[in-house]
Amino acid sequence: GAAGLTLTQASTVFLLEPALQPGIERQAAGRIARIGQSEETRCVRLLIKDTVETKIVEWQR
């Protein structure tokens, strides 16, 4: 939903819902590592065991 959004002030991205297309997640994580970003960045993925989210991550692999 935030297509085109660039976050040079954020340093952490939380992926709360895996996407069927891994490129969507890469794009979300890439938004905090843009030109002008001066802080170290990190990406945190939260998954709940035995849910549809874990199956989506398996499909991504």
Secondary structure, DSSP 8 states (H G I E B T S, - for coil): --TT---SS--EEEE-S--SSHHHHHHHHHTTSSTT--S--EEEE---TTSHHHHHHHHH-
